[in-house]
């Protein structure tokens, strides 16, 4: 799916988006760009997607969560931001202060975001077994302070673990080919969980090796 400025509005839905390619594009005259807009979602599981934020506006978020008091799970997705585009602040997760539901972020690969999260309050991201690459900072508190600790971010809940700053070695990052390649540190390193998808972005069974891989592709 390709979209300009806004990707998919997930307001009030459950368990809908799986194994999709979502590319959001926009220009400097369109400052807001959101890949997945979640308003008061109820227990949704978003899994196995490749989400590419190619927008170059000043407020770019792959996931924008608004007024949500229910749990949300993001599992085995691959996220790519605007990378080094001048003047772009691309954020993987953004939420308003009314969103108090726990957001579980599990087995995802992130590349090219300025920030993984930029929350003021509350600390409601439960972040487990993710890999981060190319970020200026992992988490910030509305730019009042920042942290690069992959397991103790400013917006992370207690219990976040097994995260690392690492390059998943995707096949052709800027061409949109996000398949894992030989030697990737994201192979066989995901955490088992009932919410993990049984197939990857290409429809291949998961796992193909001894353990699940991180991200949307199973090597």
Z-matrix of the N, CA and C atoms (Angstrom, degrees):
N
C 1 1.456
C 2 1.522 1 109.54
N 3 1.324 2 117.66 1 133.01
C 4 1.458 3 122.92 2 173.01
C 5 1.523 4 108.88 3 -111.69
N 6 1.318 5 116.86 4 141.16
C 7 1.458 6 120.39 5 -179.97
C 8 1.516 7 108.69 6 -144.21
N 9 1.326 8 116.18 7 153.91
C 10 1.446 9 121.63 8 176.02
C 11 1.518 10 108.61 9 -106.86
N 12 1.341 11 115.73 10 117.67
C 13 1.458 12 125.47 11 177.54
C 14 1.521 13 113.57 12 73.63
N 15 1.328 14 119.13 13 -47.77
C 16 1.449 15 119.66 14 -178.72
C 17 1.520 16 109.35 15 -124.70
N 18 1.334 17 115.95 16 132.31
C 19 1.446 18 120.75 17 -178.41
C 20 1.511 19 111.96 18 -87.20
N 21 1.326 20 117.14 19 -92.48
C 22 1.455 21 122.63 20 -174.75
C 23 1.515 22 109.41 21 -125.41
N 24 1.323 23 116.05 22 130.96
C 25 1.458 24 121.92 23 176.23
C 26 1.524 25 107.91 24 -91.92
N 27 1.336 26 116.22 25 115.19
C 28 1.461 27 121.30 26 -176.93
C 29 1.526 28 111.92 27 -104.24
N 30 1.302 29 117.54 28 25.36
C 31 1.460 30 121.29 29 -173.97
C 32 1.526 31 111.39 30 -59.58
N 33 1.341 32 114.95 31 120.52
C 34 1.454 33 120.97 32 171.56
C 35 1.514 34 116.07 33 73.21
N 36 1.349 35 119.38 34 10.64
C 37 1.459 36 118.97 35 -176.86
C 38 1.527 37 111.05 36 -102.48
N 39 1.328 38 115.21 37 172.07
C 40 1.440 39 121.56 38 179.22
C 41 1.524 40 110.47 39 -133.21
N 42 1.342 41 116.43 40 134.81
C 43 1.465 42 123.39 41 164.60
C 44 1.521 43 113.77 42 49.86
N 45 1.345 44 116.92 43 51.68
C 46 1.453 45 119.06 44 -172.95
C 47 1.530 46 113.74 45 -108.50
N 48 1.319 47 117.59 46 -43.66
C 49 1.458 48 120.01 47 -169.04
C 50 1.522 49 110.78 48 -92.94
N 51 1.332 50 116.92 49 114.76
C 52 1.453 51 121.57 50 175.58
C 53 1.521 52 109.18 51 -142.75
N 54 1.350 53 115.50 52 141.53
C 55 1.461 54 122.93 53 173.29
C 56 1.530 55 112.78 54 52.60
N 57 1.320 56 115.98 55 54.62
C 58 1.463 57 121.50 56 177.76
C 59 1.524 58 109.99 57 -121.67
N 60 1.323 59 115.90 58 154.27
C 61 1.458 60 122.02 59 170.72
C 62 1.524 61 107.57 60 -105.22
N 63 1.304 62 117.13 61 117.29
C 64 1.456 63 122.18 62 -174.81
C 65 1.528 64 107.92 63 -120.22
N 66 1.326 65 116.58 64 116.90
C 67 1.461 66 121.67 65 177.78
C 68 1.515 67 108.21 66 -119.70
N 69 1.319 68 116.78 67 124.77
C 70 1.464 69 122.11 68 -179.01
C 71 1.524 70 108.08 69 -114.82
N 72 1.327 71 115.92 70 124.12
C 73 1.459 72 121.08 71 -178.69
C 74 1.523 73 109.90 72 -125.03
N 75 1.323 74 115.68 73 147.05
C 76 1.452 75 121.23 74 177.43
C 77 1.506 76 109.51 75 -165.25
N 78 1.325 77 117.55 76 170.70
C 79 1.452 78 120.88 77 -176.82
C 80 1.511 79 112.15 78 -117.44
N 81 1.339 80 116.98 79 176.63
C 82 1.459 81 121.01 80 -178.82
C 83 1.523 82 113.55 81 -58.22
N 84 1.318 83 118.72 82 -25.55
C 85 1.457 84 121.09 83 178.56
C 86 1.513 85 113.39 84 -77.94
N 87 1.336 86 116.48 85 -4.95
C 88 1.467 87 121.93 86 179.21
C 89 1.521 88 107.75 87 -122.25
N 90 1.339 89 117.20 88 86.37
C 91 1.455 90 119.52 89 -167.58
C 92 1.523 91 114.84 90 -69.57
N 93 1.334 92 119.41 91 -26.30
C 94 1.455 93 121.16 92 -177.46
C 95 1.523 94 110.69 93 -99.32
N 96 1.317 95 116.20 94 132.45
C 97 1.458 96 120.56 95 176.41
C 98 1.521 97 108.59 96 -147.32
N 99 1.326 98 116.58 97 122.51
C 100 1.456 99 121.83 98 -179.74
C 101 1.516 100 108.91 99 -126.27
N 102 1.325 101 116.67 100 132.56
C 103 1.450 102 119.95 101 177.95
C 104 1.517 103 111.74 102 -75.76
N 105 1.326 104 116.55 103 -54.95
C 106 1.461 105 123.05 104 178.06
C 107 1.518 106 107.87 105 -124.28
N 108 1.330 107 116.52 106 117.74
C 109 1.459 108 122.21 107 -179.62
C 110 1.523 109 108.03 108 -101.92
N 111 1.333 110 116.38 109 114.48
C 112 1.463 111 120.57 110 -174.68
C 113 1.520 112 110.10 111 -115.55
N 114 1.327 113 116.47 112 109.68
C 115 1.461 114 122.33 113 178.01
C 116 1.526 115 108.01 114 -111.97
N 117 1.331 116 116.34 115 111.06
C 118 1.465 117 122.77 116 177.26
C 119 1.526 118 111.88 117 50.97
N 120 1.328 119 116.45 118 49.01
C 121 1.457 120 119.44 119 175.10
C 122 1.518 121 109.45 120 -72.06
N 123 1.322 122 116.24 121 158.59
C 124 1.459 123 120.63 122 -173.70
C 125 1.524 124 110.18 123 -125.46
N 126 1.326 125 116.07 124 93.83
C 127 1.441 126 120.73 125 172.96
C 128 1.503 127 115.01 126 68.29
N 129 1.312 128 119.85 127 29.72
C 130 1.459 129 120.65 128 -176.17
C 131 1.523 130 111.24 129 -76.35
N 132 1.346 131 115.19 130 148.81
C 133 1.457 132 122.84 131 174.06
C 134 1.526 133 107.17 132 -118.47
N 135 1.329 134 116.52 133 117.93
C 136 1.457 135 122.71 134 -177.94
C 137 1.525 136 106.59 135 -108.69
N 138 1.331 137 117.12 136 111.85
C 139 1.466 138 118.79 137 -169.18
C 140 1.520 139 112.61 138 -137.03
N 141 1.331 140 114.92 139 147.71
C 142 1.454 141 122.58 140 169.49
C 143 1.506 142 116.27 141 68.81
N 144 1.338 143 118.37 142 28.29
C 145 1.456 144 121.66 143 -176.66
C 146 1.524 145 112.08 144 -104.53
N 147 1.332 146 116.22 145 152.96
C 148 1.454 147 122.83 146 168.71
C 149 1.527 148 106.79 147 -107.86
N 150 1.314 149 117.42 148 113.39
C 151 1.464 150 122.78 149 -173.07
C 152 1.529 151 108.09 150 -117.75
N 153 1.339 152 115.87 151 115.32
C 154 1.467 153 122.29 152 -172.94
C 155 1.514 154 108.82 153 -117.96
N 156 1.327 155 116.28 154 112.92
C 157 1.454 156 122.13 155 178.06
C 158 1.529 157 108.97 156 -94.34
N 159 1.343 158 116.23 157 92.77
C 160 1.461 159 120.63 158 -179.07
C 161 1.522 160 111.92 159 -92.43
N 162 1.326 161 118.01 160 3.54
C 163 1.457 162 121.95 161 -178.02
C 164 1.519 163 111.21 162 -65.83
N 165 1.323 164 116.34 163 153.44
C 166 1.458 165 121.30 164 -179.64
C 167 1.526 166 110.99 165 -123.64
N 168 1.321 167 117.18 166 28.27
C 169 1.452 168 120.96 167 175.94
C 170 1.516 169 111.03 168 -78.04
N 171 1.322 170 116.32 169 -173.62
C 172 1.467 171 120.76 170 -176.69
C 173 1.523 172 112.49 171 -96.81
N 174 1.334 173 118.49 172 -6.52
C 175 1.459 174 121.70 173 -178.96
C 176 1.528 175 107.68 174 -138.82
N 177 1.319 176 115.98 175 84.52
C 178 1.455 177 121.96 176 -172.01
C 179 1.524 178 108.93 177 -116.55
N 180 1.310 179 117.55 178 119.51
C 181 1.463 180 122.17 179 179.47
C 182 1.521 181 109.66 180 -133.06
N 183 1.322 182 116.59 181 130.65
C 184 1.463 183 119.80 182 176.51
C 185 1.517 184 110.45 183 -66.88
N 186 1.325 185 116.94 184 -39.40
C 187 1.464 186 122.14 185 178.81
C 188 1.519 187 108.42 186 -130.71
N 189 1.330 188 116.73 187 122.27
C 190 1.460 189 121.47 188 176.63
C 191 1.527 190 107.88 189 -117.87
N 192 1.325 191 116.71 190 116.62
C 193 1.464 192 122.82 191 -175.01
C 194 1.520 193 108.80 192 -107.13
N 195 1.328 194 115.55 193 124.31
C 196 1.460 195 120.56 194 -176.76
C 197 1.529 196 110.58 195 -125.08
N 198 1.319 197 115.46 196 131.60
C 199 1.462 198 122.75 197 170.22
C 200 1.523 199 111.58 198 48.53
N 201 1.317 200 116.07 199 47.18
C 202 1.461 201 120.48 200 -176.91
C 203 1.518 202 110.52 201 -111.95
N 204 1.321 203 115.99 202 122.60
C 205 1.463 204 121.72 203 177.31
C 206 1.530 205 111.86 204 -110.67
N 207 1.326 206 117.20 205 10.17
C 208 1.457 207 121.51 206 -177.02
C 209 1.530 208 110.45 207 -112.29
N 210 1.325 209 117.08 208 155.77
C 211 1.470 210 119.38 209 179.83
C 212 1.523 211 112.55 210 -69.06
N 213 1.318 212 115.92 211 145.94
C 214 1.464 213 123.74 212 177.09
C 215 1.531 214 106.65 213 -134.06
N 216 1.313 215 117.22 214 142.49
C 217 1.461 216 120.93 215 178.19
C 218 1.519 217 110.04 216 -125.25
N 219 1.325 218 116.40 217 128.43
C 220 1.459 219 123.40 218 171.74
C 221 1.520 220 107.21 219 -112.84
N 222 1.327 221 116.80 220 113.81
C 223 1.459 222 119.93 221 -173.34
C 224 1.526 223 110.55 222 -133.43
N 225 1.336 224 115.48 223 133.25
C 226 1.468 225 123.20 224 176.48
C 227 1.524 226 113.47 225 53.17
N 228 1.322 227 115.78 226 49.02
C 229 1.459 228 121.61 227 171.27
C 230 1.526 229 109.13 228 -108.12
N 231 1.329 230 115.97 229 158.48
C 232 1.461 231 121.51 230 170.94
C 233 1.523 232 107.57 231 -115.76
N 234 1.332 233 116.24 232 122.53
C 235 1.460 234 122.92 233 -178.14
C 236 1.521 235 109.41 234 -112.92
N 237 1.329 236 116.52 235 133.91
C 238 1.460 237 119.90 236 172.56
C 239 1.525 238 109.69 237 -128.58
N 240 1.325 239 115.78 238 133.54
C 241 1.455 240 121.06 239 -179.99
C 242 1.517 241 112.13 240 -94.20
N 243 1.334 242 116.03 241 -160.95
C 244 1.457 243 122.34 242 -178.05
C 245 1.517 244 112.61 243 -84.58
N 246 1.318 245 115.81 244 0.84
C 247 1.454 246 124.35 245 176.91
C 248 1.511 247 110.92 246 56.62
N 249 1.317 248 119.18 247 -124.78
C 250 1.460 249 120.81 248 -169.19
C 251 1.521 250 113.43 249 -97.62
N 252 1.336 251 117.10 250 20.01
C 253 1.461 252 119.48 251 -179.97
C 254 1.527 253 110.44 252 -60.16
N 255 1.309 254 117.56 253 127.61
C 256 1.464 255 122.13 254 -174.49
C 257 1.524 256 111.22 255 -60.69
N 258 1.329 257 115.60 256 132.35
C 259 1.456 258 121.33 257 175.02
C 260 1.512 259 115.66 258 80.50
N 261 1.341 260 117.86 259 1.64
C 262 1.458 261 120.93 260 -177.65
C 263 1.526 262 109.57 261 -95.78
N 264 1.331 263 115.38 262 131.36
C 265 1.458 264 120.52 263 172.05
C 266 1.522 265 106.64 264 -113.26
N 267 1.318 266 116.59 265 90.45
C 268 1.459 267 120.47 266 179.91
C 269 1.518 268 109.10 267 -94.47
N 270 1.322 269 114.85 268 130.71
C 271 1.466 270 122.73 269 -175.97
C 272 1.519 271 108.17 270 -120.75
N 273 1.332 272 116.83 271 138.18
C 274 1.460 273 119.36 272 178.25
C 275 1.527 274 110.82 273 -73.31
N 276 1.344 275 118.09 274 -49.70
C 277 1.457 276 122.18 275 -177.77
C 278 1.525 277 110.37 276 -126.64
N 279 1.328 278 115.17 277 125.15
C 280 1.465 279 122.35 278 176.27
C 281 1.521 280 107.42 279 -128.91
N 282 1.316 281 117.40 280 140.35
C 283 1.465 282 120.54 281 179.22
C 284 1.516 283 109.86 282 -143.83
N 285 1.335 284 115.35 283 152.84
C 286 1.459 285 118.50 284 174.12
C 287 1.531 286 109.16 285 -86.36
N 288 1.325 287 115.94 286 169.12
C 289 1.464 288 120.68 287 -174.60
C 290 1.525 289 112.66 288 -72.33
N 291 1.342 290 118.40 289 -10.74
C 292 1.461 291 121.49 290 178.38
C 293 1.533 292 112.04 291 -85.58
N 294 1.318 293 117.51 292 -7.94
C 295 1.463 294 121.08 293 -177.55
C 296 1.521 295 109.65 294 -89.10
N 297 1.324 296 115.78 295 107.51
C 298 1.456 297 121.36 296 -175.87
C 299 1.523 298 112.90 297 -113.01
N 300 1.334 299 118.04 298 -5.80
C 301 1.455 300 120.67 299 179.02
C 302 1.519 301 111.40 300 -69.58
N 303 1.329 302 116.02 301 146.74
C 304 1.457 303 120.91 302 -179.66
C 305 1.531 304 109.90 303 -71.64
N 306 1.322 305 116.07 304 131.40
C 307 1.460 306 122.66 305 176.30
C 308 1.524 307 107.05 306 -109.49
N 309 1.347 308 116.28 307 110.30
C 310 1.460 309 120.92 308 178.75
C 311 1.524 310 109.02 309 -87.70
N 312 1.316 311 116.62 310 124.09
C 313 1.461 312 123.37 311 -178.62
C 314 1.530 313 106.23 312 -117.05
N 315 1.347 314 116.78 313 105.45
C 316 1.459 315 121.65 314 -166.46
C 317 1.529 316 111.13 315 -130.91
N 318 1.317 317 116.87 316 127.09
C 319 1.476 318 122.66 317 171.16
C 320 1.526 319 113.24 318 62.77
N 321 1.321 320 118.27 319 32.11
C 322 1.462 321 121.74 320 -179.78
C 323 1.525 322 111.04 321 -100.71
N 324 1.333 323 115.53 322 152.69
C 325 1.463 324 122.02 323 173.55
C 326 1.519 325 109.13 324 -110.00
N 327 1.328 326 117.11 325 130.56
C 328 1.460 327 123.22 326 -179.17
C 329 1.520 328 109.53 327 -121.63
N 330 1.332 329 116.01 328 134.64
C 331 1.459 330 119.53 329 178.66
C 332 1.528 331 109.49 330 -145.24
N 333 1.328 332 116.47 331 135.26
C 334 1.456 333 120.95 332 170.06
C 335 1.510 334 116.95 333 80.47
N 336 1.338 335 118.44 334 18.14
C 337 1.467 336 120.28 335 174.96
C 338 1.519 337 109.99 336 -94.75
N 339 1.324 338 116.05 337 144.41
C 340 1.454 339 118.80 338 172.77
C 341 1.526 340 110.19 339 -63.58
N 342 1.340 341 115.35 340 -42.67
C 343 1.466 342 122.20 341 179.72
C 344 1.526 343 108.98 342 -137.36
N 345 1.315 344 116.84 343 145.82
C 346 1.463 345 119.63 344 171.01
C 347 1.521 346 109.61 345 -77.37
N 348 1.316 347 117.55 346 -40.37
C 349 1.469 348 120.19 347 174.68
C 350 1.515 349 109.79 348 -147.65
N 351 1.351 350 114.78 349 153.48
C 352 1.458 351 121.41 350 179.52
C 353 1.517 352 107.78 351 -139.50
N 354 1.326 353 115.91 352 70.27
C 355 1.461 354 122.48 353 -175.22
C 356 1.525 355 110.08 354 -97.73
N 357 1.316 356 116.60 355 143.21
C 358 1.455 357 121.00 356 167.09
C 359 1.522 358 109.74 357 -89.06
N 360 1.315 359 116.88 358 -45.93
C 361 1.468 360 123.93 359 178.10
C 362 1.524 361 106.41 360 -168.57
N 363 1.296 362 118.05 361 152.54
C 364 1.461 363 129.75 362 -4.76
C 365 1.519 364 110.57 363 -94.36
N 366 1.340 365 116.32 364 -176.14
C 367 1.455 366 121.79 365 174.57
C 368 1.524 367 108.13 366 -88.67
N 369 1.314 368 117.43 367 90.56
C 370 1.469 369 118.87 368 -173.24
C 371 1.519 370 113.74 369 -128.77
N 372 1.338 371 118.50 370 17.49
C 373 1.454 372 120.94 371 175.07
C 374 1.531 373 109.50 372 -96.35
N 375 1.342 374 116.32 373 114.83
C 376 1.459 375 121.00 374 174.26
C 377 1.522 376 106.97 375 -94.89
N 378 1.309 377 117.03 376 105.93
C 379 1.466 378 123.14 377 -165.53
C 380 1.526 379 109.01 378 -112.27
N 381 1.343 380 116.54 379 116.86
C 382 1.458 381 120.63 380 -173.80
C 383 1.533 382 110.82 381 -138.16
N 384 1.322 383 116.31 382 130.47
C 385 1.468 384 124.18 383 172.61
C 386 1.526 385 112.65 384 55.50
N 387 1.326 386 116.23 385 49.28
C 388 1.464 387 121.99 386 175.26
C 389 1.522 388 109.51 387 -110.92
N 390 1.343 389 115.87 388 159.36
C 391 1.451 390 120.50 389 176.40
C 392 1.527 391 108.82 390 -123.76
N 393 1.325 392 116.00 391 131.88
C 394 1.465 393 123.21 392 -175.28
C 395 1.524 394 109.39 393 -116.74
N 396 1.332 395 116.57 394 134.85
C 397 1.461 396 119.98 395 178.06
C 398 1.531 397 109.68 396 -143.89
N 399 1.317 398 116.45 397 141.83
C 400 1.454 399 121.71 398 171.82
C 401 1.512 400 115.56 399 77.32
N 402 1.337 401 119.08 400 13.19
C 403 1.471 402 120.93 401 -178.91
C 404 1.527 403 110.85 402 -86.56
N 405 1.331 404 116.33 403 145.27
C 406 1.462 405 120.21 404 172.55
C 407 1.525 406 109.50 405 -69.44
N 408 1.334 407 116.08 406 -45.59
C 409 1.458 408 123.46 407 172.19
C 410 1.522 409 107.33 408 -142.90
N 411 1.319 410 116.69 409 153.09
C 412 1.458 411 118.93 410 177.89
C 413 1.529 412 110.93 411 -76.75
N 414 1.312 413 117.34 412 -51.04
C 415 1.463 414 119.93 413 -178.45
C 416 1.521 415 110.43 414 -137.59
N 417 1.340 416 114.64 415 144.93
C 418 1.462 417 120.68 416 174.38
C 419 1.522 418 109.44 417 -135.01
N 420 1.316 419 115.06 418 156.77
C 421 1.454 420 122.99 419 178.10
C 422 1.524 421 107.40 420 -105.62
N 423 1.372 422 114.90 421 75.01
C 424 1.460 423 120.66 422 -175.89
C 425 1.526 424 111.16 423 50.30
N 426 1.339 425 115.04 424 37.94
C 427 1.462 426 123.80 425 177.40
C 428 1.528 427 113.31 426 66.87
N 429 1.341 428 117.06 427 9.98
C 430 1.463 429 119.26 428 174.21
C 431 1.525 430 110.70 429 -78.66
N 432 1.300 431 116.33 430 -21.43
C 433 1.452 432 122.70 431 177.57
C 434 1.515 433 108.26 432 -169.92
N 435 1.321 434 117.79 433 154.78
C 436 1.462 435 121.55 434 -177.45
C 437 1.522 436 109.89 435 -136.14
N 438 1.334 437 115.43 436 158.64
C 439 1.452 438 121.91 437 178.15
C 440 1.522 439 109.33 438 -140.40
N 441 1.326 440 116.39 439 144.08
C 442 1.454 441 122.00 440 175.40
C 443 1.524 442 111.43 441 -114.19
N 444 1.316 443 116.55 442 18.28
C 445 1.462 444 121.75 443 177.00
C 446 1.526 445 108.54 444 -79.86
N 447 1.357 446 119.60 445 114.67
C 448 1.465 447 120.40 446 -174.66
C 449 1.523 448 114.57 447 -69.89
N 450 1.337 449 117.33 448 -14.19
C 451 1.468 450 119.77 449 -178.56
C 452 1.518 451 113.51 450 -115.56
N 453 1.316 452 117.24 451 -0.01
C 454 1.466 453 120.26 452 -177.33
C 455 1.525 454 109.52 453 -144.40
N 456 1.345 455 115.87 454 50.39
C 457 1.453 456 120.59 455 -179.71
C 458 1.513 457 112.20 456 -68.54
N 459 1.328 458 116.23 457 162.52
C 460 1.462 459 120.86 458 -176.17
C 461 1.520 460 112.41 459 -63.68
N 462 1.335 461 117.92 460 -25.47
C 463 1.463 462 120.76 461 -179.75
C 464 1.527 463 111.80 462 -107.96
N 465 1.355 464 117.74 463 9.01
C 466 1.455 465 121.38 464 -176.22
C 467 1.521 466 111.11 465 -88.35
N 468 1.328 467 115.62 466 139.81
C 469 1.447 468 120.66 467 174.06
C 470 1.526 469 110.05 468 -75.69
N 471 1.318 470 114.63 469 155.99
C 472 1.446 471 120.07 470 171.00
C 473 1.527 472 108.92 471 -60.23
N 474 1.317 473 117.45 472 137.64
C 475 1.462 474 121.38 473 -176.42
C 476 1.502 475 113.04 474 104.90
N 477 1.330 476 117.63 475 -6.23
C 478 1.460 477 120.32 476 173.41
C 479 1.531 478 108.51 477 -68.25
N 480 1.334 479 116.99 478 137.53
C 481 1.462 480 119.18 479 -175.14
C 482 1.531 481 110.75 480 -160.70
N 483 1.331 482 115.80 481 168.22
C 484 1.461 483 124.49 482 173.38
C 485 1.531 484 112.80 483 59.45
N 486 1.316 485 117.17 484 30.74
C 487 1.460 486 121.21 485 173.95
C 488 1.523 487 108.51 486 -99.51
N 489 1.320 488 116.83 487 155.62
C 490 1.463 489 119.61 488 -178.58
C 491 1.517 490 110.25 489 -153.89
N 492 1.324 491 114.96 490 154.15
C 493 1.458 492 121.62 491 170.28
C 494 1.528 493 107.13 492 -87.76
N 495 1.317 494 116.78 493 110.73
C 496 1.466 495 120.80 494 -174.76
C 497 1.517 496 109.85 495 -158.49
N 498 1.314 497 115.93 496 148.36
C 499 1.471 498 123.76 497 177.08
C 500 1.524 499 108.26 498 -90.16
N 501 1.336 500 116.88 499 118.98
C 502 1.464 501 120.88 500 -178.78
C 503 1.531 502 113.08 501 -73.12
N 504 1.317 503 117.40 502 -4.86
C 505 1.472 504 122.46 503 178.63
C 506 1.536 505 111.21 504 56.31
N 507 1.320 506 114.78 505 60.63
C 508 1.454 507 120.60 506 177.51
C 509 1.530 508 109.69 507 -73.83
N 510 1.326 509 116.39 508 153.10
C 511 1.466 510 121.48 509 -169.29
C 512 1.526 511 113.30 510 -60.38
N 513 1.336 512 117.53 511 -51.06
C 514 1.463 513 121.75 512 -178.75
C 515 1.519 514 107.44 513 -150.98
N 516 1.291 515 114.57 514 83.69
C 517 1.459 516 122.96 515 -169.47
C 518 1.520 517 112.72 516 -52.61
N 519 1.342 518 116.96 517 -51.17
C 520 1.454 519 120.51 518 -171.40
C 521 1.524 520 113.27 519 -82.30
N 522 1.327 521 116.80 520 -8.21
C 523 1.458 522 120.56 521 174.31
C 524 1.527 523 111.49 522 -96.93
N 525 1.321 524 116.55 523 0.67
C 526 1.454 525 120.10 524 178.80
C 527 1.519 526 114.39 525 84.31
N 528 1.340 527 117.49 526 11.65
C 529 1.461 528 120.70 527 176.11
C 530 1.521 529 108.03 528 -95.08
N 531 1.326 530 115.44 529 99.51
C 532 1.450 531 120.35 530 -172.41
C 533 1.524 532 112.48 531 -105.99
N 534 1.309 533 116.00 532 29.12
C 535 1.460 534 119.48 533 174.11
C 536 1.532 535 109.54 534 -72.32
N 537 1.307 536 115.89 535 143.93
C 538 1.449 537 121.01 536 175.38
C 539 1.528 538 109.86 537 -70.27
N 540 1.310 539 116.35 538 150.94
C 541 1.457 540 121.42 539 178.99
C 542 1.531 541 109.72 540 -119.79
N 543 1.321 542 115.75 541 166.27
C 544 1.462 543 121.49 542 -178.43
C 545 1.529 544 111.29 543 -54.47
N 546 1.304 545 116.03 544 133.18
C 547 1.460 546 121.06 545 179.32
C 548 1.508 547 114.60 546 88.27
N 549 1.332 548 118.70 547 1.55
C 550 1.459 549 121.07 548 179.48
C 551 1.532 550 110.52 549 -63.95
N 552 1.342 551 117.39 550 133.40
C 553 1.464 552 120.11 551 176.64
C 554 1.526 553 113.06 552 -71.76
N 555 1.340 554 116.35 553 -0.52
C 556 1.465 555 120.12 554 178.85
C 557 1.529 556 112.13 555 -95.89
N 558 1.330 557 117.51 556 0.41
C 559 1.462 558 121.73 557 178.35
C 560 1.528 559 109.24 558 -84.81
N 561 1.342 560 115.42 559 131.01
C 562 1.472 561 122.52 560 176.15
C 563 1.526 562 112.96 561 60.78
N 564 1.341 563 118.06 562 30.03
C 565 1.464 564 119.70 563 -177.75
C 566 1.525 565 113.41 564 -125.03
N 567 1.330 566 118.31 565 7.85
C 568 1.461 567 121.09 566 179.51
C 569 1.526 568 110.40 567 -80.53
N 570 1.317 569 114.94 568 159.15
C 571 1.463 570 120.74 569 177.51
C 572 1.524 571 110.33 570 -90.29
N 573 1.323 572 118.52 571 135.69
C 574 1.467 573 120.09 572 175.04
C 575 1.519 574 110.64 573 -68.03
N 576 1.321 575 115.49 574 141.16
C 577 1.461 576 120.13 575 -179.23
C 578 1.523 577 107.60 576 -161.94
N 579 1.339 578 119.07 577 144.13
C 580 1.467 579 120.61 578 179.71
C 581 1.522 580 113.88 579 -59.26
N 582 1.338 581 118.20 580 -21.63
C 583 1.464 582 120.72 581 -176.72
C 584 1.524 583 112.78 582 -86.50
N 585 1.340 584 119.00 583 -7.44
C 586 1.458 585 120.17 584 -179.17
C 587 1.523 586 110.27 585 -66.94
N 588 1.331 587 118.03 586 140.64
C 589 1.462 588 120.48 587 -177.85
C 590 1.520 589 112.03 588 -69.88
N 591 1.326 590 116.52 589 150.34
C 592 1.467 591 120.95 590 -179.87
C 593 1.525 592 112.10 591 -83.32
N 594 1.348 593 117.24 592 -13.38
C 595 1.457 594 121.90 593 177.36
C 596 1.524 595 109.44 594 -135.98
N 597 1.340 596 115.21 595 154.32
C 598 1.458 597 118.96 596 -179.00
C 599 1.520 598 110.47 597 -92.55
N 600 1.323 599 116.52 598 -170.15
C 601 1.463 600 122.22 599 -175.01
C 602 1.523 601 112.30 600 -61.18
N 603 1.325 602 116.81 601 -29.26
C 604 1.465 603 121.30 602 179.67
C 605 1.523 604 113.11 603 -90.27
N 606 1.322 605 116.55 604 -2.92
C 607 1.451 606 119.80 605 -177.26
C 608 1.512 607 114.05 606 91.96
N 609 1.349 608 116.95 607 4.03
C 610 1.461 609 120.40 608 178.06
C 611 1.530 610 110.17 609 -73.74
N 612 1.330 611 115.55 610 147.56
C 613 1.465 612 120.29 611 179.01
C 614 1.525 613 110.55 612 -66.16
N 615 1.340 614 114.73 613 149.81
C 616 1.450 615 120.81 614 175.45
C 617 1.522 616 108.46 615 -124.01
N 618 1.335 617 118.88 616 135.08
C 619 1.469 618 126.27 617 -4.83
C 620 1.520 619 111.78 618 -83.60
N 621 1.347 620 116.03 619 159.81
C 622 1.460 621 121.48 620 172.47
C 623 1.527 622 110.95 621 -97.70
N 624 1.324 623 116.95 622 -24.49
C 625 1.459 624 121.99 623 176.89
C 626 1.511 625 110.14 624 -106.06
N 627 1.327 626 115.06 625 -151.59
C 628 1.457 627 119.96 626 -179.21
C 629 1.519 628 111.85 627 -72.46
N 630 1.336 629 115.76 628 -32.74
C 631 1.459 630 120.96 629 -177.18
C 632 1.520 631 109.26 630 -135.06
N 633 1.338 632 116.08 631 167.24
C 634 1.458 633 121.69 632 176.50
C 635 1.522 634 110.70 633 -69.22
N 636 1.341 635 114.89 634 152.04
C 637 1.459 636 120.92 635 174.48
C 638 1.529 637 109.85 636 -96.92
N 639 1.319 638 115.85 637 157.54
C 640 1.458 639 121.72 638 176.00
C 641 1.514 640 109.60 639 -83.62
N 642 1.339 641 116.94 640 142.12
C 643 1.452 642 122.06 641 178.41
C 644 1.511 643 112.71 642 97.02
N 645 1.345 644 115.56 643 -172.65
C 646 1.461 645 121.24 644 -174.09
C 647 1.512 646 113.41 645 -82.30
N 648 1.350 647 117.35 646 -15.69
C 649 1.470 648 121.07 647 -177.09
C 650 1.509 649 110.45 648 -106.07
N 651 1.334 650 116.00 649 141.07
C 652 1.465 651 122.16 650 173.09
C 653 1.521 652 107.96 651 -106.77
N 654 1.340 653 116.46 652 119.04
C 655 1.475 654 120.99 653 -175.50
C 656 1.527 655 111.08 654 -78.88
